[in-house]
Amino acid sequence: MLRLDKLDMSEGLGTEETTEGSAYKLGLNVFQDAIRPNTFGVLFEIDLAHHREFRIQLHYLAWFESQQTISKEDVESPFSRINAPAIAFPYLRSFVSLLTLNSGFRPAILPTFNFVKMYKEFSAVNSK
């Protein structure tokens, strides 16, 4: 299940570096559901400035359910930190493009993202 959790869209609040294009930051949090032991969530946090036309800040949440209980080790596994975000990210990209297009702006198309690299950085930080 995918769900928009937070959306803030403001016109004309891009930064100097977004005059000719887009700049965005992507945050990612993978966590166990406190109520449903067989479910984990992937929370994307996006901050996007697009051609000095607008700025979007949003939280986009994807839930993944298993037939078995999900442990802390499962949440920190490559599937949960690489595959699950890679499965959900195209829906987020599509949502952002359609939202901006339907709002009357040039559509913002998020670039593809390397979740393997992010996982390696996560693993390096957490192994210390």
Rosetta silent file (secondary structure, phi, psi, omega in degrees, C-alpha in Angstrom):
SEQUENCE: MLRLDKLDMSEGLGTEETTEGSAYKLGLNVFQDAIRPNTFGVLFEIDLAHHREFRIQLHYLAWFESQQTISKEDVESPFSRINAPAIAFPYLRSFVSLLTLNSGFRPAILPTFNFVKMYKEFSAVNSK
SCORE:     score description
SCORE:     0.000 S_00000001
   1 L     0.000  134.861  178.027    0.000    0.000    0.000 S_00000001
   2 E  -113.070  145.501 -176.762    1.295    3.449   -0.912 S_00000001
   3 E  -152.602  136.132  170.656    0.217    6.652    0.789 S_00000001
   4 E   -78.049  125.166 -176.169    1.053   10.320    0.693 S_00000001
   5 E  -101.493  -31.199 -179.116    1.804   11.256    4.286 S_00000001
   6 E  -154.620  140.487  176.888    2.705   14.954    3.975 S_00000001
   7 E  -144.655  129.238  173.210    2.685   17.498    1.139 S_00000001
   8 E  -135.130  116.757 -179.166    3.775   21.123    1.052 S_00000001
   9 E  -124.685  124.380 -178.226    3.947   22.803   -2.352 S_00000001
  10 E  -126.857  139.802 -179.528    4.926   26.452   -2.717 S_00000001
  11 E   -83.066  139.273  169.759    5.236   28.492   -5.874 S_00000001
  12 L    68.374   29.115 -177.277    8.446   30.300   -6.813 S_00000001
  13 L  -113.967   28.386  176.936   10.681   29.220   -3.939 S_00000001
  14 L   -68.901  170.228  179.530   13.525   27.579   -5.824 S_00000001
  15 L  -104.901  174.081 -178.043   17.128   28.380   -4.999 S_00000001
  16 H   -54.884  -41.343 -177.155   19.855   29.932   -7.138 S_00000001
  17 H   -72.520   -7.151 -179.816   21.144   26.547   -8.310 S_00000001
  18 H  -101.639   12.555  179.187   17.683   25.599   -9.606 S_00000001
  19 L   -58.169  -42.627 -176.648   17.431   28.432  -12.150 S_00000001
  20 L  -101.695   -2.614 -176.623   18.198   26.037  -15.012 S_00000001
  21 L  -166.876 -154.390 -178.998   16.973   22.770  -13.526 S_00000001
  22 E  -112.933  150.802  170.708   15.890   20.863  -10.470 S_00000001
  23 E  -131.323  134.319  179.315   17.609   20.175   -7.174 S_00000001
  24 E  -145.617  155.186  174.531   16.297   17.575   -4.799 S_00000001
  25 E  -120.993  139.491  179.009   17.156   15.733   -1.626 S_00000001
  26 E  -121.297  122.340  172.142   15.913   12.253   -0.885 S_00000001
  27 E  -107.352  147.790 -177.702   15.668   10.867    2.615 S_00000001
  28 E  -138.260  130.964  177.119   14.815    7.229    3.242 S_00000001
  29 E  -133.102  126.503  177.003   13.706    5.498    6.429 S_00000001
  30 E  -112.616  130.064 -173.070   12.855    1.794    6.677 S_00000001
  31 E  -150.105  156.353  175.083   11.078    0.719    9.859 S_00000001
  32 E   -78.472  147.595  173.254    8.966   -1.984   11.478 S_00000001
  33 L   -79.020  127.360 -177.322    5.281   -1.360   12.041 S_00000001
  34 L   -69.435  -23.830 -176.261    4.706   -1.144   15.788 S_00000001
  35 L   -99.170  -41.045 -177.129    1.195   -2.621   15.526 S_00000001
  36 L  -105.783  106.264 -174.856    1.451   -5.189   12.720 S_00000001
  37 L   -68.417  -11.686 -179.926    4.464   -7.504   13.280 S_00000001
  38 L  -103.965   19.940 -175.164    4.353   -8.773    9.701 S_00000001
  39 E  -132.948  141.822  171.098    4.611   -5.297    8.123 S_00000001
  40 E  -134.057  157.171 -177.440    7.374   -2.789    7.508 S_00000001
  41 E  -116.917  151.620  172.592    7.335    0.672    6.014 S_00000001
  42 E  -121.480  115.348 -178.655    9.540    2.602    3.637 S_00000001
  43 E  -106.737  118.938  174.126    9.267    6.361    4.132 S_00000001
  44 E   -96.481  134.051  173.768   10.594    8.643    1.409 S_00000001
  45 E  -118.917  117.464 -176.329   11.193   12.282    2.312 S_00000001
  46 E  -115.137  136.368  169.786   11.580   14.544   -0.725 S_00000001
  47 E  -127.719  109.571 -172.471   12.594   18.187   -0.873 S_00000001
  48 E  -124.892  124.930  170.947   12.450   19.328   -4.510 S_00000001
  49 E  -111.848  129.485 -170.749   13.053   22.783   -5.986 S_00000001
  50 E  -125.656  110.679  174.255   12.212   22.945   -9.695 S_00000001
  51 L    48.874   33.742 -177.222   13.393   25.686  -12.085 S_00000001
  52 L    56.340   13.159  179.108   12.712   28.366   -9.473 S_00000001
  53 L   -86.713  -42.095 -175.933    9.014   27.758  -10.213 S_00000001
  54 E  -157.941  167.122  174.354    8.055   25.797   -7.132 S_00000001
  55 E  -133.214  135.100  177.610    9.242   23.788   -4.190 S_00000001
  56 E  -121.681  132.927  169.392    7.708   20.537   -2.983 S_00000001
  57 E  -123.842  124.532 -178.419    8.337   18.875    0.347 S_00000001
  58 E  -147.400  156.443  171.940    6.609   15.561    0.819 S_00000001
  59 E  -116.579  128.788 -177.974    6.604   12.318    2.749 S_00000001
  60 E  -127.217  124.317 -170.657    5.560    9.260    0.777 S_00000001
  61 E  -115.771  130.511  175.858    5.004    5.992    2.599 S_00000001
  62 E  -118.513  128.827  177.771    5.028    2.460    1.198 S_00000001
  63 E  -102.623  137.364  176.467    3.910   -0.492    3.349 S_00000001
  64 E  -122.762  133.263 -175.968    5.164   -4.024    2.712 S_00000001
  65 E  -119.933  142.136  178.827    3.464   -7.027    4.262 S_00000001
  66 L  -122.018  163.168  175.235    4.735  -10.567    4.776 S_00000001
  67 L   -81.294  -13.245 -179.434    3.042  -13.760    5.858 S_00000001
  68 L  -115.352  162.397  176.891    5.680  -14.092    8.586 S_00000001
  69 L   -64.344  138.839 -179.421    6.781  -11.831   11.421 S_00000001
  70 L   -99.223  124.837 -178.799    9.384   -9.289   10.353 S_00000001
  71 L   -93.036  172.104  175.563   12.420   -8.999   12.608 S_00000001
  72 H   -61.186  -38.094  178.079   14.863   -6.130   13.080 S_00000001
  73 H   -63.595  -37.791  177.175   17.352   -8.091   10.970 S_00000001
  74 H   -63.059  -41.420 -179.463   14.758   -8.333    8.187 S_00000001
  75 H   -65.646  -30.543 -179.799   14.269   -4.563    8.260 S_00000001
  76 L   -92.732    3.849 -177.221   18.019   -4.017    7.935 S_00000001
  77 L   -76.416  163.418  176.352   18.390   -6.617    5.154 S_00000001
  78 H   -58.157  -36.144  178.784   19.186   -5.827    1.524 S_00000001
  79 H   -59.231  -49.097 -176.188   15.603   -6.642    0.508 S_00000001
  80 H   -69.931  -30.093 -174.907   14.118   -4.061    2.865 S_00000001
  81 H  -100.932  -14.510  178.693   16.741   -1.397    2.163 S_00000001
  82 H  -117.497  -59.981 -173.433   17.331   -1.945   -1.579 S_00000001
  83 H   -67.848  -46.758 -178.020   14.515   -3.908   -3.212 S_00000001
  84 H   -61.011  -47.902  176.083   11.543   -2.478   -1.324 S_00000001
  85 H   -61.786  -37.030  179.459   12.527    1.170   -2.000 S_00000001
  86 H   -66.671  -29.911  176.396   13.274    0.277   -5.631 S_00000001
  87 H   -71.601  -42.360 -174.913    9.788   -1.229   -5.945 S_00000001
  88 H   -82.569  -28.694 -173.282    8.052    1.822   -4.427 S_00000001
  89 H   -58.233  -39.708  178.226   10.176    4.623   -5.934 S_00000001
  90 H   -59.563  -31.617  176.888    8.622    4.525   -9.447 S_00000001
  91 H   -68.480  -39.246  175.975    5.219    5.238   -7.878 S_00000001
  92 H   -64.299  -45.507  179.073    6.680    8.249   -6.071 S_00000001
  93 H   -58.116  -45.504  179.826    8.311    9.477   -9.308 S_00000001
  94 H   -63.520  -43.124  179.697    4.998    9.145  -11.146 S_00000001
  95 H   -59.301  -46.878 -179.012    3.104   10.913   -8.355 S_00000001
  96 H   -63.183  -43.854  179.495    5.488   13.905   -8.394 S_00000001
  97 H   -61.911  -46.815 -179.246    5.348   14.182  -12.192 S_00000001
  98 H   -68.383  -39.079  178.217    1.554   14.046  -12.315 S_00000001
  99 H   -59.641  -48.494 -177.609    1.134   16.408   -9.359 S_00000001
 100 H   -68.727  -41.448  178.648    3.324   19.071  -10.936 S_00000001
 101 H   -63.189  -46.337 -179.332    1.838   18.645  -14.415 S_00000001
 102 H   -71.318  -14.364  177.277   -1.749   18.767  -13.123 S_00000001
 103 L   -89.312   -1.467  176.718   -0.871   21.842  -11.050 S_00000001
 104 L    92.833   10.579  178.958    0.006   23.767  -14.212 S_00000001
 105 L  -102.949  169.286  168.828    3.801   23.663  -13.889 S_00000001
 106 L   -62.825  135.190 -177.247    6.469   22.020  -16.014 S_00000001
 107 L   -65.294  136.708  174.658    6.472   18.415  -14.811 S_00000001
 108 L   -92.412  122.791  179.401    9.221   17.532  -12.362 S_00000001
 109 L  -113.775  110.416  179.070   10.698   14.151  -13.181 S_00000001
 110 L   -66.521  138.434  176.884   12.797   12.713  -10.398 S_00000001
 111 L   -71.023  163.799  174.776   15.919   10.950  -11.633 S_00000001
 112 L   -65.198  161.641 -173.947   16.461    7.281  -10.961 S_00000001
 113 L  -131.880  142.351 -178.795   18.157    6.509   -7.680 S_00000001
 114 L   -93.358   93.566 -179.319   20.889    4.056   -6.674 S_00000001
 115 H   -75.194  -21.579  175.515   19.523    2.249   -3.616 S_00000001
 116 H   -65.032  -46.011  178.789   22.464   -0.177   -3.615 S_00000001
 117 H   -61.181  -43.495  179.243   24.842    2.739   -2.981 S_00000001
 118 H   -62.637  -39.158  179.024   22.581    4.069   -0.216 S_00000001
 119 H   -64.666  -42.086  178.640   22.496    0.598    1.385 S_00000001
 120 H   -62.465  -39.771  177.089   26.289    0.349    1.328 S_00000001
 121 H   -65.902  -41.154  176.919   26.533    3.747    3.031 S_00000001
 122 H   -61.260  -45.195 -179.174   23.924    2.645    5.613 S_00000001
 123 H   -64.748  -40.272  179.785   25.828   -0.599    6.234 S_00000001
 124 H   -64.409  -41.569 -179.981   29.163    1.219    6.622 S_00000001
 125 H   -67.815  -43.059 -175.233   27.712    3.650    9.179 S_00000001
 126 H   -80.235  -11.436  178.739   25.916    0.935   11.157 S_00000001
 127 L   -86.750   -7.648 -179.206   28.869   -1.464   11.228 S_00000001
 128 L   -83.585    0.000    0.000   30.979    0.959   13.293 S_00000001
